[in-house]
Amino acid sequence: MGPNDRFSLKTGDWIKGTSWGGELILGFIESMDILEGVVKVTVIRSDNTETIGKTIPILSKQVKKLPVSTATNKEQTRFLIDLALSTGDEEWFMELSAKLNEMKQLVSSE
């Protein structure tokens, strides 16, 4: 990761990262403090189940932005659709639903 990568982060981005306690985190950026180098992340998945659903601060250098199309199979796509629904991200939901439909058409023999 180059030194400018963390400056391309923005509120609403999906990230994976490591908390100060060393736990793996999957979530989205709720807010940012670029001067402090900290992002506040709403945790969707974590090694530490107590942090799920909470918003926690993580050093921006500890997070990596997830590409929108990280889903590679139907299960992952369904999970991301649930995520989009739970966060009210209609645009992402529509994008993922279209992707899932394409997958179903490609493997209609399943």
C-alpha positions as CSV (number, residue, x, y, z in Angstrom):
1,M,0.0,0.0,0.0
2,G,1.5,3.3,-1.1
3,P,1.5,6.4,1.3
4,N,-1.3,8.1,-0.7
5,D,-3.7,5.1,-0.5
6,R,-5.2,6.1,2.8
7,F,-6.1,9.5,1.4
8,S,-8.3,7.9,-1.2
9,L,-10.5,6.5,1.6
10,K,-13.8,8.3,2.1
11,T,-16.8,8.0,4.3
12,G,-19.0,5.1,3.3
13,D,-16.1,3.0,1.9
14,W,-16.1,-0.7,2.8
15,I,-12.9,-1.7,4.4
16,K,-11.1,-4.6,6.0
17,G,-8.6,-3.8,8.6
18,T,-7.0,-4.6,12.0
19,S,-8.2,-3.0,15.2
20,W,-5.8,-1.8,17.9
21,G,-6.4,-5.1,19.6
22,G,-5.3,-7.0,16.5
23,E,-8.7,-8.3,15.6
24,L,-9.7,-8.6,11.9
25,I,-12.4,-6.1,11.0
26,L,-14.8,-5.9,8.1
27,G,-17.0,-2.8,8.0
28,F,-17.5,0.6,6.5
29,I,-16.1,4.1,7.3
30,E,-18.6,6.1,9.4
31,S,-16.3,9.2,9.7
32,M,-12.7,10.2,9.3
33,D,-10.1,12.4,11.0
34,I,-7.4,12.8,8.3
35,L,-5.1,15.0,10.5
36,E,-5.1,12.3,13.3
37,G,-4.9,9.5,10.7
38,V,-7.9,7.8,12.2
39,V,-11.1,6.4,10.7
40,K,-14.2,5.5,12.6
41,V,-15.4,2.2,11.3
42,T,-18.8,0.6,11.8
43,V,-18.0,-3.1,12.4
44,I,-20.0,-5.7,10.4
45,R,-17.8,-8.7,11.0
46,S,-14.9,-9.2,13.4
47,D,-12.9,-11.8,15.3
48,N,-14.2,-10.1,18.4
49,T,-18.0,-10.5,18.4
50,E,-18.4,-7.8,21.0
51,T,-17.4,-5.1,18.5
52,I,-19.9,-6.2,15.8
53,G,-22.4,-3.4,15.3
54,K,-20.2,-0.8,17.1
55,T,-18.3,2.1,15.6
56,I,-14.6,1.9,16.6
57,P,-11.6,4.1,15.7
58,I,-8.9,2.4,13.6
59,L,-5.6,4.0,12.3
60,S,-6.2,4.7,8.6
61,K,-2.9,2.9,7.8
62,Q,-4.5,-0.3,9.3
63,V,-7.4,-0.4,6.9
64,K,-7.6,-1.4,3.2
65,K,-10.5,-0.3,1.0
66,L,-12.5,-3.2,-0.4
67,P,-13.3,-3.0,-4.1
68,V,-17.0,-2.9,-4.8
69,S,-17.0,-6.2,-6.6
70,T,-15.2,-8.3,-4.0
71,A,-17.9,-10.9,-4.2
72,T,-16.8,-13.9,-6.3
73,N,-19.6,-16.3,-5.7
74,K,-23.3,-16.4,-5.0
75,E,-22.9,-16.9,-1.3
76,Q,-20.6,-13.8,-0.9
77,T,-22.9,-11.8,-3.2
78,R,-26.0,-12.7,-1.1
79,F,-24.1,-11.7,2.1
80,L,-23.2,-8.4,0.5
81,I,-26.8,-7.9,-0.6
82,D,-27.9,-8.4,3.1
83,L,-25.2,-5.9,4.1
84,A,-26.4,-3.4,1.5
85,L,-30.0,-3.8,2.8
86,S,-29.0,-3.5,6.5
87,T,-27.1,-0.2,5.7
88,G,-29.7,1.2,3.4
89,D,-27.4,1.5,0.5
90,E,-29.9,1.2,-2.4
91,E,-27.4,1.8,-5.2
92,W,-25.1,-0.9,-3.9
93,F,-28.1,-3.2,-3.4
94,M,-29.2,-2.7,-7.1
95,E,-25.6,-3.3,-8.4
96,L,-25.2,-6.5,-6.4
97,S,-28.7,-7.8,-7.3
98,A,-27.8,-7.3,-11.0
99,K,-24.6,-9.2,-10.4
100,L,-26.4,-12.0,-8.7
101,N,-28.9,-12.3,-11.6
102,E,-26.0,-12.5,-14.0
103,M,-24.4,-15.3,-12.0
104,K,-27.7,-17.2,-12.0
105,Q,-28.1,-16.9,-15.7
106,L,-24.5,-18.0,-16.3
107,V,-25.0,-21.1,-14.2
108,S,-28.7,-21.9,-14.8
109,S,-27.9,-25.6,-14.6
110,E,-27.5,-25.4,-10.8
